[in-house]
Amino acid sequence: MGKVIMVMIDGLRYDTACMQMGYLNHLVEKNLAARFLVKTELPTVSRPLYEVLLTGTAPHVSGITSNDIIRLSEQKSIFHLAKEKGLKTAAAAYFFISELYNHVPYDIIEDREQRDENSAIQYGKFYFDDSYPDSHLMIDGEILRRRYDPDFLLIHPMGMDYVGHLFGPDSKEYRKQAIELDRWFAWLAPGWMENNYHIVITSDHGMNNDGLHQGISPDERHVPLFTISSAFKPGFYSEEVPQLAIAPMVCKLLKLELTEEMSTFNILS
Ligand SMILES: [Zn+2]
């Protein structure tokens, strides 16, 4: 049975990932990983695109068309599908993820740490401050991995989005945030690889030069997908992959059946 660690980096542009993340690109260069160019769904905003990545449904299907639609998802997420098969699920993520798949509205005391085998996300650490440090979040994810040995683990850092809004993407601060994340991967990923995880690293949306996102520009729509897994042919791929292909790909890695709504676009080799 393959286990999957999915890292959903909020607000990371494709070009920034290609230029700043030396460790991840090193793995691609040495035929240990693949890098794809993903075109996101629209609008390029978080909550709708979390649904795209975690349920494989576009906003017009999910009904989660903006960050202001605050309710549980009506779709079957990867968490639900995995739990139904008896797999263990976990997430270190922003509170929107708890609101979509576990509890709504988010309660900062009750929902900050969750452990309930009946929930879609069985083991969760959900932060609510956009400035929550990526360093702490990466460790939250690693704690969940070591403590509960989940089959599907979502790790969701917010720093790129936060810094992008403050300083814009063409800034020392935004590039530094990508470098810091890459350092965390350099530290954590070798252990994940040794333990035979399929590692999937992507982003929900990019960021335009005003430090905003909602629109259709390549700055907002182009995000990276790195896969460190024997299920992919290693290398750099420049053709656009639709973001809707990612959820079904993760389901296949976990040997889960796809929902009827999911795309059949295949990026596995
Ligand atoms: Zn944002």
Boltz pocket constraint, residues with backbone or C-beta under 6 A from the ligand:
constraints:
  - pocket:
      binder: B
      contacts: [[A, 11], [A, 161], [A, 162], [A, 165], [A, 213]]
      max_distance: 6.0
